[in-house]
Amino acid sequence: MRKNYFLSLLLLMIAFWKVEAKEREISKENAPTSNTMAPALPLPTPTGLGFTPVGGTNSRLNLTWTDNATGETSFQIAITTDNVNFRDVSAPAVVTTGITGIQLTGLTAGQSYRIAVRAVKDAAGPTDNYGSCPVTIVGLTNDTTKLYSCWSSILVATTSPDAPNPPSSASIVESTPASPRSVTVNFTDNSTNEDKFIIERADYGSDAFVKIAEINGIAGTGRRTYIDNSVQPATLYKYKIIAYNVSGASAGSAITGLFETMPDPPQAPSELISPWQTLNTIRLEWTINSTNQTAFVIERSVDNSNWVVVTDSWFPYTNFFEETNLIEGQQYFYRIKAVNRGGQSGTTNVLAVSTKKRVPPPAPYDLAAKTISPYRIDLNWSNQMFGEYDIPKSIEIYRSSTSATDGFTQIAILSPEQYTYSDTTGKPKTKYWYRLLSANEFGQSSYSNVATATTLGPPSIPTNLQVIASQDSLFNNILIARWTDASDDEDYFVLERATDVNFTTNLLTANLVKNYTSATSIPFDEGVTYFFRIRAVNEHGSSEYSDFTSITSFYTAVPNKPFALKATAAARSVSLKWGDDSNKEEGFELERSTDGTNFGQVTVTNRNVTTYVDNTVAANTKYWYRVRATNPKGSSDFSNIVEITTAAATTGFAGELATTSNDTWQVYPNPTADAVRVKLPESMQNEVGVVTIIDRMNREVVRTKLNGTQSEYRFDLSNFSEGTYTISIRTNTQQITKRVYKY
C-alpha cells in the first residue's frame, strides 16, 4: 500500500521536480577521484540526483534521479546532516526497479541534508566494490547478499522553513499630516523567516478582504508600517495582514478594527443673522451649506479683533444658537464655522449685534373718563405691549381742575397690571382733566392722551328770573314767569309763588319739566303782590333758589259778589261764613241790619277771608247780614241776606264754631291740571268732619268724610271743567275754606 502511494505521488510530480531541479542551484560535493581505473561495478551508478522541498510540510523532500541500471531491486539512500554519520533511510521502503524518485519524510524544517543514492540488486556479489567508486559513504555497511552500484554524487538539500509566525497588534492611525485619502496601518512582525506580507482590505459591513498590496519581509521582528493612499474620505475600512514564505502563509493574521477615514473639510456656513435679542440673550441663525460637518464652532468678540470660542461642539444640523448671560446693552461680534475630523471650514460673515437695554416703559393710551356720581369719576385705559427691556413698575395718575394743560397733580400710583381706576375725591359739579404715565427705575414714559369728565350733582341755579303780566289768546289776564336754564342735567324745575318774601304765605308750587324756560302763573288775585323764585332739581339734589322777583297784579274789574252767606248765632255772637267767588277782591265789606232794610257796615275783612264772628250783637235779638267784595274798581253786588236771631242770655257760654287761618293748611298744586292734594292743619288732623268742593255755580261736586287718622287727601279734578273751585273743611269745632284753579 505504501509502495503504491509513493509511486503515484512521484508520477504526478515528476514534471515539477525536473523543472525545479534545473532552476535550483544545487550544491554538491564531489567525491575524491582516483587515478586508478575502478573495476566495473555490477550495477550502473544513478545520476542526476535532485530534490524539491514539499510545500506546507517543512519536513519532506522529494528526491529524483536517473535510474541507469536494470534489474535493480531497490535503491539505497544515505542521508546525513554532518557529512560524517550517514544513515540509511531507504531500508524500510520497498522500492521497485525503475523508480526514479522518492519522498523523504520526518525531516527537520529548514535543515540542510547531504544525500546520496545507489542502486541495489538482490544477488550475491563482491563484498567490497567501493574502492573504485568516486563517492564514499561512511557508516553504511554492505549486505553480502546484494550487489551495489556506486553512490551518486552527494546532494546538499534543504527542507522548507516553517511558515512564518502571524503578525499581531494591527492598528490604524491617520497619516501625518492628516489626509482624508491616506491611512497608516501599523502591525507587529513576529517572524524572522517571512518573505513578504500581504495587505488585504475590507469595506464596512463586509468580511470579504481584498488584496491591495504586498510588501517585502524584513530581517528580524518589530513594528512594521504600511501607508494606504487609495482610500476614500469618510469611509469605513478594516485591514488584514498575513506573513508569507516558501512554506506558505502564516497560520494566523493581524486584523485591525473598523476605521473611518477622515472626511473632506465642510463648506463654510453663510448668512449669519440675529432675528431677536433680549437684555441678556442674543439669538443667532445661519444657513448650512454642507452635510458632512460634525459640529459648528461659534466665536464671539467685543472688538471684532480678539475672538473667543463660545462653543466648539454645537449641534451639526441645528442652524440657530442662543447665547445667554450677556451684558445688557453691549455690542458683540459673531462668526461661525463648520468642523469635522477632516478639518474646519471658513467662517460666515461677521455679525455685529447688541443686547437690549432697559429703558422707560411705553405710555398708556386710549384713556377715557366716565362720570359716575357727584364724587366719582371712573377711568379706564389700555397698556402698551412691552418687552423684557421696558417693563413698567407703576402707573401714575395725574388730575387737573384747571385745564387740559395746566394744574396737574398726582392723585394715585397703581400697579402696572391695572387698567381701571375710580377717582372718588372729586367735588360735585366739577370738571376734571386726567392723564397717565408708566414708570420704572429707568424713567417715566410720555403722558397718555388727556381725558375729561364733570362730576354729577344738583343742577346749576336758574338765572334771570322775571315775571310779567300779560294776556292769553282769550284775553285772560295771566302772569308769565321767564328764566334762563343754566344747566343741562336738571330733571325738572320747581317754581314757587307766595305773597310774602319769605315764601310762607299763600305758597304755590309748580313742578315744571326740564329744559322749560317759561311758565304761566294762574289764577292770581288782582291787586296782590306776588313773589316768585325758582330752583332746578335732579336725582342728585336741588340747586339753590334763584334770586326772587316780585310783581303786583292790577285790578281789571269789580269783584264777583260773594255767595252762600250763612250765619250761626249764639247769645253774644254771630258766626258768619260766605263763599268767595272772586279773585279780584281787595277785601269784603260785611253789613248788618236790625230791621232788614237799613244796613250798616260791621267790618271790612282782608281778601280771601270768608268768615267773621260778630261779637257786638245783643242776646235774643234778630239781625240781618249781607256781604260784598270790593277793590279800587268798585264793589260787587251784595250776597244773599241771611237772617239770624241770637240766643237768649244764659248764665253759661254756648260753644261757638271757631275758624282756622288759611295759612295753616295747604292745597297744592294750585293751579292744577288733574288732581289736587289737601294737607290738613294739625288742629284738624284728629277730628271727624267733612270735606266739600263747590264749583263757581255754588254746586257741591265732591263730598267726603274725614277719617280722623289721615292728614292728607287727594281729589281727582281731571274730569272737571276749567274754573275756580272752593274747598271747604268742616269739623265740629272748625271750618276752613280755600280756592283752587283747575285748568
VOGU-3710 file (C-alpha; in Angstrom, 3 decimals, decimal comma):
1> mrknyflsll> 0,000/0,000/0,000  2,784/2,402/0,922  4,633/1,469/-2,287  1,676/2,363/-4,435  1,248/5,705/-2,618  4,778/6,814/-3,274  4,645/5,630/-6,840  1,519/7,625/-7,579  2,880/10,734/-5,906  6,149/10,565/-7,816
11> llmiafwkve> 4,446/10,117/-11,139  2,219/13,156/-10,600  5,014/15,443/-9,538  7,853/14,306/-11,759  7,443/17,117/-14,235  7,550/19,762/-11,476  10,613/18,150/-9,905  12,507/18,181/-13,130  11,849/21,869/-13,722  12,732/22,742/-10,162
21> akereisken> 15,904/20,754/-10,351  17,021/22,826/-13,278  16,235/26,179/-11,735  17,547/25,454/-8,317  21,248/25,654/-7,707  22,295/22,517/-6,015  25,451/22,421/-4,013  27,205/19,121/-4,473  30,373/17,694/-3,051  32,411/15,621/-5,422
31> aptsntmapa> 33,937/12,526/-4,022  37,649/12,263/-4,216  38,745/10,742/-7,506  41,393/8,086/-8,096  43,880/7,878/-10,816  43,288/4,173/-10,843  40,535/2,921/-13,050  37,853/1,282/-10,996  36,693/-2,062/-11,919  33,333/-2,291/-13,483
41> lplptptglg> 30,560/-2,486/-10,986  27,767/-4,917/-11,098  25,182/-2,035/-11,360  25,458/1,413/-13,020  25,507/4,408/-10,690  22,365/6,606/-10,527  22,907/10,108/-11,803  21,146/13,462/-11,780  20,193/13,322/-8,121  17,967/16,346/-7,269
51> ftpvggtnsr> 15,342/17,467/-4,734  12,323/19,622/-4,254  11,017/20,727/-0,826  7,430/19,742/-0,233  5,494/22,987/0,394  3,407/23,353/3,561  5,039/20,416/5,327  8,505/21,697/6,086  9,617/18,076/6,937  9,626/16,427/3,497
61> lnltwtdnat> 11,803/16,420/0,431  11,020/14,952/-2,944  14,193/13,273/-4,409  14,570/12,496/-8,089  17,391/10,777/-10,016  18,141/8,939/-13,233  17,988/5,211/-12,918  20,861/3,894/-15,100  20,638/0,277/-14,050  18,488/-2,596/-14,973
71> getsfqiait> 17,414/-5,364/-12,831  17,959/-3,490/-9,570  15,645/-4,415/-6,834  15,880/-1,198/-4,802  17,733/1,994/-4,214  19,652/2,721/-1,106  19,571/6,337/0,126  22,204/7,685/2,505  21,443/10,921/4,386  23,350/12,906/6,966
81> tdnvnfrdvs> 23,372/16,370/8,479  27,053/16,438/9,421  28,798/14,692/6,457  30,014/12,060/8,873  27,256/9,904/10,140  25,111/8,814/7,242  22,046/6,792/7,828  20,102/4,643/5,512  16,560/5,891/5,046  15,682/3,577/2,241
91> apavvttgit> 15,834/0,313/4,024  12,229/0,406/5,246  10,967/1,229/1,835  10,066/-1,158/-0,865  11,237/0,427/-3,994  10,656/-1,304/-7,259  13,070/-1,274/-10,094  12,855/1,762/-12,348  11,615/4,165/-9,722  13,371/7,468/-10,184
101> giqltgltag> 12,004/9,362/-7,205  11,071/9,112/-3,596  9,718/11,449/-0,870  11,701/11,703/2,298  9,610/12,381/5,393  10,244/13,025/9,030  12,874/15,618/8,295  13,588/18,781/10,192  12,214/22,013/8,766  14,811/24,341/7,382
111> qsyriavrav> 17,620/21,738/7,806  20,386/21,114/5,248  20,962/17,458/4,433  23,686/15,582/2,429  22,117/12,803/0,394  23,467/10,095/-1,946  21,700/7,224/-3,685  22,868/3,873/-5,189  21,135/1,019/-6,889  20,816/-2,321/-5,083
121> kdaagptdny> 20,236/-5,747/-6,548  19,359/-8,831/-4,572  22,181/-11,060/-5,785  25,470/-12,378/-4,425  28,498/-10,418/-5,381  31,738/-8,993/-4,149  31,616/-7,683/-0,676  33,759/-4,700/-1,358  33,374/-2,968/-4,603  33,577/0,589/-3,250
131> gscpvtivgl> 37,198/1,164/-3,501  36,816/2,025/-7,082  33,773/4,366/-6,568  34,239/8,117/-6,576  31,986/8,715/-3,559  32,467/7,044/-0,260  29,741/6,936/2,321  30,951/6,412/5,838  28,917/4,494/8,320  26,900/2,238/5,988
141> tndttklysc> 27,886/-1,429/5,565  27,177/-3,601/2,560  25,000/-6,653/2,618  26,981/-9,528/1,206  23,885/-10,911/-0,318  23,374/-7,875/-2,515  25,081/-6,144/-5,338  25,506/-2,347/-5,195  26,211/0,368/-7,644  28,494/3,260/-6,734
151> wssilvatts> 26,994/6,101/-4,788  25,760/9,001/-6,734  27,173/12,385/-6,226  26,296/13,745/-2,799  23,344/16,164/-2,959  23,047/19,007/-0,459  19,297/19,630/0,047  17,482/21,896/2,487  13,910/21,427/3,729  11,480/24,317/3,584
161> pdapnppssa> 11,318/26,538/6,642  8,249/26,711/8,926  5,526/29,027/7,838  6,139/32,448/9,418  4,540/33,480/12,689  1,431/35,575/12,183  1,781/39,325/12,686  -0,147/40,934/15,559  -1,256/44,222/17,132  -2,616/45,651/13,906
171> sivestpasp> -3,992/49,158/14,199  -4,859/52,115/12,022  -3,758/55,664/12,509  -4,221/58,698/10,355  -1,234/59,715/8,365  0,780/62,738/9,284  -0,046/65,230/8,018  -3,703/64,233/8,187  -5,322/63,453/4,884  -8,784/62,126/4,117
181> rsvtvnftdn> -7,238/59,907/1,409  -4,437/58,305/3,389  -4,409/55,672/6,136  -1,391/54,358/8,035  -1,595/50,720/9,139  0,736/49,557/11,943  1,360/45,941/12,947  3,935/43,849/14,795  6,185/41,434/12,809  6,584/38,306/14,958
191> stnedkfiie> 8,561/36,231/12,456  12,132/36,185/11,145  11,542/33,877/8,192  8,836/35,667/6,234  9,472/36,568/2,640  6,647/39,100/2,366  3,471/40,495/3,904  0,154/40,540/2,066  -2,091/43,557/2,915  -5,830/42,975/2,461
201> radygsdafv> -8,714/45,459/2,989  -12,441/45,123/3,529  -15,137/47,809/3,478  -17,662/48,464/6,254  -20,249/45,728/6,538  -18,218/43,157/4,614  -15,766/40,428/5,672  -14,579/39,868/2,125  -10,981/41,050/2,318  -9,333/42,008/-0,975
211> kiaeingiag> -5,575/42,119/-1,517  -4,432/45,675/-2,044  -0,656/45,458/-1,515  2,360/43,228/-0,960  5,432/44,355/0,956  8,772/42,590/1,416  9,673/40,910/4,646  12,316/42,485/6,800  15,004/40,618/8,768  14,179/40,411/12,393
221> tgrrtyidns> 10,958/41,228/14,250  9,412/44,522/15,286  6,926/47,221/14,392  6,040/47,498/10,721  4,058/50,210/8,842  2,045/50,358/5,652  0,522/53,546/4,206  -2,633/53,082/2,140  -3,105/56,032/-0,213  -6,062/54,551/-2,076
231> vqpatlykyk> -8,831/55,164/0,463  -11,840/57,465/0,089  -12,854/60,212/2,573  -15,342/59,393/5,304  -15,288/55,664/4,532  -15,064/52,784/6,961  -12,279/50,234/6,420  -10,574/47,363/8,178  -7,296/45,642/7,250  -5,816/42,121/7,427
241> iiaynvsgas> -2,018/41,470/7,385  -0,664/37,973/6,543  3,013/36,854/6,593  4,303/34,585/3,757  7,455/32,496/2,967  8,176/29,499/0,753  6,205/27,364/3,156  3,111/29,478/2,673  1,018/31,848/4,713  1,295/32,336/8,404
251> agsaitglfe> -1,119/30,336/10,454  -2,937/33,495/11,514  -3,192/37,150/10,560  -3,461/40,564/12,157  -6,831/42,289/11,649  -7,442/45,908/12,530  -10,607/47,313/14,000  -13,066/49,196/11,815  -11,711/52,621/10,983  -13,298/55,603/9,278
261> tmpdppqaps> -11,151/57,798/7,142  -11,318/61,488/7,667  -13,902/63,423/5,647  -13,194/66,409/3,464  -13,488/69,639/5,487  -17,074/71,031/5,368  -18,163/74,074/3,411  -18,497/77,285/5,365  -21,968/78,310/6,672  -23,301/81,673/5,473
271> elispwqtln> -25,931/84,386/6,014  -25,410/84,790/9,751  -28,213/86,943/11,240  -29,750/87,719/14,639  -33,576/87,735/14,445  -34,055/88,925/18,039  -32,241/89,963/21,176  -33,192/90,436/24,820  -31,449/92,077/27,737  -29,016/89,209/28,199
281> tirlewtins> -29,594/86,910/25,224  -28,746/87,049/21,510  -30,189/84,545/19,067  -28,136/83,640/16,010  -29,346/81,913/12,839  -27,387/80,884/9,745  -27,556/78,882/6,522  -25,947/75,407/6,461  -24,114/74,727/3,183  -22,632/71,270/3,852
291> tnqtafvier> -23,751/67,857/5,015  -20,569/66,391/6,486  -19,962/68,711/9,438  -19,816/67,187/12,910  -20,234/70,463/14,801  -20,288/74,227/14,498  -17,743/76,433/16,199  -19,274/79,723/17,381  -16,882/82,573/18,106  -17,552/85,917/19,741
301> svdnsnwvvv> -15,633/89,180/20,010  -16,275/92,541/21,636  -13,832/94,418/19,373  -14,007/92,426/16,095  -10,350/91,555/16,640  -9,882/89,278/19,622  -12,102/86,224/19,374  -13,150/83,656/21,949  -14,884/80,355/21,318  -18,410/80,329/22,723
311> tdswfpytnf> -18,850/76,659/21,845  -16,880/74,282/19,640  -19,419/71,472/19,614  -22,755/72,973/18,592  -25,157/70,505/17,021  -24,158/69,824/13,397  -27,627/70,170/11,854  -29,049/72,934/14,051  -28,858/76,337/12,404  -29,604/78,508/15,418
321> feetnliegq> -27,939/79,314/18,731  -28,931/81,439/21,726  -26,194/82,835/23,913  -27,376/83,862/27,374  -25,904/85,695/30,350  -24,594/88,502/28,189  -24,098/92,072/29,340  -27,106/94,335/28,955  -26,759/96,947/26,209  -23,400/95,522/24,954
331> qyfyrikavn> -22,389/95,202/21,295  -20,954/91,822/20,239  -19,451/90,400/17,040  -20,085/86,797/15,966  -18,776/84,411/13,327  -19,373/80,690/12,813  -17,517/77,884/11,053  -18,249/74,199/10,486  -15,834/71,436/11,524  -15,335/67,703/11,168
341> rggqsgttnv> -12,446/65,249/11,509  -11,149/66,388/8,197  -10,717/69,977/9,289  -12,699/73,211/9,523  -14,432/75,456/7,039  -14,043/79,141/6,573  -16,258/81,452/8,658  -19,560/83,125/7,992  -19,901/86,842/7,639  -19,070/88,742/10,829
351> lavstkkrvp> -22,301/89,871/12,501  -22,410/92,902/14,800  -25,391/92,840/17,184  -26,205/94,316/20,591  -28,246/93,108/23,544  -31,235/95,171/24,526  -31,001/97,833/27,205  -33,598/98,628/29,834  -35,464/101,838/29,073  -38,513/103,676/30,396
361> ppapydlaak> -41,761/101,861/29,566  -44,228/102,874/26,848  -47,068/105,243/27,715  -50,641/104,051/28,352  -53,158/105,009/25,686  -56,908/105,296/24,994  -57,575/106,942/28,355  -61,306/107,554/28,887  -63,198/109,152/31,789  -66,811/108,488/32,806
371> tispyridln> -68,813/110,321/35,440  -70,476/108,004/37,959  -71,647/110,223/40,832  -71,154/113,684/42,348  -67,917/112,414/43,880  -66,742/109,678/41,493  -65,222/109,551/38,016  -64,106/106,197/36,609  -61,040/105,969/34,371  -60,058/103,186/32,008
381> wsnqmfgeyd> -57,165/102,869/29,579  -55,034/100,418/27,642  -51,464/99,499/28,467  -48,877/99,169/25,723  -47,216/95,857/24,971  -43,741/95,805/26,425  -40,710/93,579/26,273  -38,128/92,406/28,731  -36,264/95,692/28,428  -39,029/98,202/29,185
391> ipksieiyrs> -41,082/96,614/31,948  -43,288/99,174/33,768  -43,243/99,150/37,543  -46,155/101,523/38,122  -48,919/103,586/36,544  -49,119/107,213/37,738  -52,414/109,150/37,525  -52,473/112,946/37,326  -55,546/115,235/37,616  -56,221/118,887/36,978
401> stsatdgftq> -59,263/121,029/37,731  -57,769/123,965/35,834  -57,360/122,967/32,184  -56,117/120,274/29,858  -52,579/121,667/30,008  -52,021/123,145/33,456  -52,523/122,390/37,119  -51,933/118,626/37,073  -51,070/116,890/40,343  -50,523/113,209/41,056
411> iailspeqyt> -53,502/111,543/42,734  -52,604/107,817/42,556  -49,838/105,282/41,845  -51,072/101,890/40,623  -49,526/98,550/39,749  -48,743/98,117/36,031  -51,367/95,380/35,661  -54,233/97,787/36,385  -56,181/99,464/33,624  -59,083/100,988/35,608
421> ysdttgkpkt> -59,286/103,462/38,481  -62,123/105,168/40,375  -61,394/108,733/41,480  -63,665/109,318/44,496  -62,003/112,513/45,704  -63,772/114,943/43,384  -66,281/117,640/44,178  -69,812/117,768/42,789  -70,374/119,612/39,528  -66,643/119,998/38,906
431> kywyrllsan> -64,835/119,431/35,618  -61,593/117,453/35,827  -58,848/116,584/33,330  -56,793/113,376/33,642  -53,611/111,962/32,117  -51,426/108,910/32,885  -47,859/107,719/32,501  -45,925/104,498/33,099  -42,687/104,404/35,062  -39,871/102,075/36,054
441> efgqssysnv> -36,466/102,502/37,622  -35,120/103,825/34,317  -37,565/106,693/33,989  -41,088/107,725/33,035  -42,948/107,326/29,796  -44,556/110,192/27,985  -48,096/111,142/29,059  -51,166/109,437/27,685  -53,923/111,345/25,996  -55,947/113,714/28,217
451> atattlgpps> -59,482/112,645/29,203  -62,056/114,905/30,862  -65,299/114,463/32,777  -67,511/116,507/35,077  -68,808/115,100/38,335  -72,523/114,860/38,838  -74,527/116,933/41,336  -77,531/119,164/41,706  -78,152/121,297/38,644  -76,994/124,865/38,432
461> iptnlqvias> -79,218/127,708/39,714  -81,545/129,104/37,070  -80,839/132,770/36,367  -82,552/135,917/35,105  -85,925/135,120/36,635  -88,565/137,722/35,751  -92,399/137,868/35,832  -94,606/139,956/33,586  -98,328/140,498/33,361  -99,880/139,545/30,053
471> qdslfnnili> -102,969/138,106/28,403  -103,583/134,804/26,766  -105,230/134,267/23,406  -108,653/134,638/25,016  -107,628/137,906/26,598  -107,479/136,378/30,041  -105,082/138,101/32,356  -102,104/135,936/33,177  -98,706/136,188/34,823  -95,766/134,800/32,840
481> arwtdasdde> -92,546/133,798/34,567  -89,359/133,509/32,462  -85,808/132,388/33,380  -82,551/131,135/31,916  -81,734/127,430/32,152  -78,156/127,379/33,469  -77,673/123,584/33,426  -78,185/120,616/31,152  -78,804/117,939/33,762  -81,963/119,031/35,575
491> dyfvleratd> -84,874/116,618/35,753  -87,401/119,401/36,419  -87,821/122,948/37,752  -89,658/123,965/40,908  -91,333/127,392/40,511  -92,719/128,880/43,698  -95,130/131,795/44,198  -96,086/133,381/47,516  -97,487/136,599/48,830  -94,581/137,222/51,160
501> vnfttnllta> -90,842/137,443/50,617  -90,258/134,501/52,916  -92,468/132,292/50,751  -94,628/131,165/53,637  -97,924/132,865/52,838  -100,158/131,543/50,094  -97,316/129,435/48,781  -97,977/127,750/45,466  -95,504/125,304/43,950  -95,343/124,099/40,339
511> nlvknytsat> -93,073/121,327/39,076  -92,062/122,082/35,502  -90,413/119,695/33,055  -86,728/120,061/32,232  -85,478/122,483/29,625  -88,556/124,759/30,043  -87,709/128,429/30,454  -91,193/129,924/30,991  -94,473/129,209/32,791  -97,897/130,775/33,192
521> sipfdegvty> -98,947/131,515/36,760  -102,758/131,380/37,205  -105,029/132,001/38,859  -103,990/135,049/40,735  -105,743/137,636/42,798  -105,793/141,096/41,444  -104,074/143,779/43,397  -101,789/141,340/45,196  -98,006/141,488/45,262  -96,642/138,070/44,346
531> ffriravneh> -93,087/136,865/44,957  -91,508/134,276/42,643  -88,414/132,119/42,884  -87,220/129,003/41,029  -84,780/126,123/41,503  -83,618/123,163/39,371  -83,796/119,566/40,592  -82,279/116,248/39,519  -81,620/112,882/41,151  -78,619/114,279/42,981
541> gsseysdfts> -80,466/117,088/44,652  -81,725/120,611/44,172  -79,932/123,765/43,219  -80,164/126,832/45,370  -83,154/129,086/44,728  -82,690/131,833/42,245  -82,985/135,436/43,373  -86,660/136,180/43,915  -88,609/138,624/41,841  -91,992/140,204/42,540
551> itsfytavpn> -94,934/141,668/40,685  -98,140/143,360/41,867  -101,223/142,287/39,995  -103,548/145,006/38,774  -107,287/145,240/39,096  -109,257/144,762/35,949  -112,879/144,898/37,191  -115,058/144,935/40,240  -115,031/141,596/42,038  -117,735/138,968/41,828
561> kpfalkataa> -120,206/139,025/44,609  -119,815/136,602/47,488  -122,319/133,773/47,782  -123,857/131,373/50,260  -123,741/133,676/53,229  -124,594/131,695/56,346  -124,873/132,608/59,990  -124,804/130,761/63,266  -125,933/132,611/66,352  -125,026/132,345/69,974
571> arsvslkwgd> -126,226/134,597/72,790  -123,484/137,178/72,322  -122,090/136,419/68,864  -122,970/135,608/65,335  -120,574/133,498/63,261  -120,766/134,313/59,578  -119,409/132,410/56,586  -119,676/133,034/52,863  -118,322/131,818/49,623  -115,627/133,699/47,731
581> dsnkeegfel> -116,306/133,614/44,001  -113,762/136,180/43,003  -110,006/136,567/42,822  -110,241/140,307/42,478  -111,397/141,486/45,858  -109,251/143,667/47,991  -111,480/142,694/50,892  -115,038/142,004/51,954  -117,466/144,574/53,441  -119,801/142,962/55,977
591> erstdgtnfg> -123,018/144,876/56,762  -125,678/144,312/59,448  -129,283/145,447/59,889  -131,738/145,188/62,717  -134,803/145,769/60,526  -133,883/144,048/57,294  -133,848/147,295/55,366  -131,249/149,662/56,718  -127,753/148,181/56,797  -124,616/149,495/58,311
601> qvtvtnrnvt> -121,004/148,310/57,898  -119,767/145,989/60,588  -116,241/145,294/59,287  -114,046/145,081/56,230  -112,033/141,833/56,034  -108,931/141,130/54,054  -109,047/139,385/50,702  -109,883/135,701/50,805  -111,185/135,971/54,372  -114,645/134,379/54,173
611> tyvdntvaan> -115,572/134,123/57,835  -116,246/136,606/60,528  -117,568/136,423/64,138  -119,664/139,405/65,096  -119,266/139,852/68,838  -121,151/143,139/69,018  -124,655/141,677/68,991  -127,182/141,550/71,769  -128,802/138,417/73,072  -132,231/137,364/71,918
621> tkywyrvrat> -132,115/139,855/69,008  -132,853/139,382/65,312  -130,235/140,540/62,816  -129,903/140,653/59,037  -126,440/140,339/57,364  -125,111/140,833/53,860  -121,546/140,925/52,384  -119,913/142,212/49,208  -116,425/142,194/47,689  -114,603/145,437/46,992
631> npkgssdfsn> -111,491/146,680/45,206  -110,348/150,016/43,753  -112,508/149,388/40,714  -115,611/149,236/42,838  -117,775/146,875/44,808  -119,633/143,760/43,815  -123,312/143,222/44,406  -124,262/142,123/47,865  -124,623/138,500/48,633  -127,797/136,965/49,789
641> iveittaaat> -129,205/138,337/53,044  -129,172/135,994/55,976  -131,488/136,433/58,966  -130,417/135,208/62,369  -131,664/135,625/65,960  -129,230/135,441/68,786  -129,989/133,165/71,684  -131,320/134,305/74,968  -128,731/135,148/77,525  -127,754/132,351/79,868
651> tgfagelatt> -125,501/132,038/82,820  -123,176/129,768/80,875  -121,479/130,193/77,496  -122,601/128,303/74,462  -119,829/126,837/72,246  -119,124/128,713/69,106  -117,624/127,417/65,845  -114,059/128,550/65,631  -112,215/129,485/62,472  -108,765/128,411/61,421
661> sndtwqvypn> -106,366/130,526/59,427  -105,900/129,568/55,807  -102,184/129,900/56,391  -102,043/126,696/58,446  -103,121/124,235/55,749  -102,055/123,510/52,159  -103,810/122,928/48,872  -101,399/122,002/46,037  -100,636/122,127/43,258  -102,612/125,213/42,656
671> ptadavrvkl> -103,409/125,708/39,840  -103,694/122,082/38,818  -104,389/120,192/35,632  -105,693/116,975/37,075  -105,600/116,441/40,835  -105,218/118,453/43,999  -103,848/117,488/47,390  -105,220/118,868/50,650  -102,998/118,747/53,734  -104,926/119,379/56,995
681> pesmqnevgv> -103,672/121,684/59,716  -102,507/119,889/62,801  -105,560/121,086/64,814  -107,924/119,216/62,462  -105,969/116,030/61,825  -107,627/114,068/64,635  -111,149/115,358/64,221  -114,184/113,991/62,429  -115,703/116,110/59,727  -116,342/116,504/56,002
691> vtiidrmnre> -114,528/117,951/53,007  -116,608/119,513/50,255  -115,662/121,027/46,900  -118,050/123,611/45,433  -117,825/124,917/41,867  -118,340/128,542/40,863  -122,077/127,857/40,415  -122,237/127,055/44,149  -122,760/123,391/43,390  -121,264/120,715/45,602
701> vvrtklngtq> -119,213/118,466/43,290  -117,188/116,479/45,863  -118,032/115,410/49,389  -116,032/113,061/51,573  -115,636/112,336/55,258  -112,534/112,899/57,331  -111,469/109,639/58,914  -109,667/111,084/61,920  -106,344/109,363/61,135  -105,433/110,792/57,736
711> seyrfdlsnf> -103,598/114,098/57,419  -103,620/114,474/53,636  -106,253/113,833/50,948  -106,120/113,704/47,157  -109,030/114,751/44,938  -109,223/113,978/41,249  -110,372/117,027/39,242  -109,313/115,758/35,809  -112,908/115,416/34,602  -113,974/118,827/35,884
721> segtytisir> -114,265/121,850/33,672  -111,821/124,740/33,876  -112,524/127,266/36,570  -112,340/128,148/40,269  -113,393/125,661/42,911  -113,795/126,195/46,655  -112,508/123,527/49,018  -114,144/123,597/52,458  -113,301/121,507/55,522  -115,721/121,486/58,459
731> tntqqitkrv> -115,450/119,712/61,789  -117,444/120,061/64,995  -115,181/122,874/66,117  -113,626/124,414/62,998  -114,301/125,394/59,421  -111,788/126,440/56,738  -112,070/127,217/53,017  -109,609/127,716/50,157  -109,939/128,226/46,403  -108,157/126,184/43,738
741> yky> -107,985/126,833/39,997  -108,452/123,931/37,567  -107,091/124,438/34,037
//
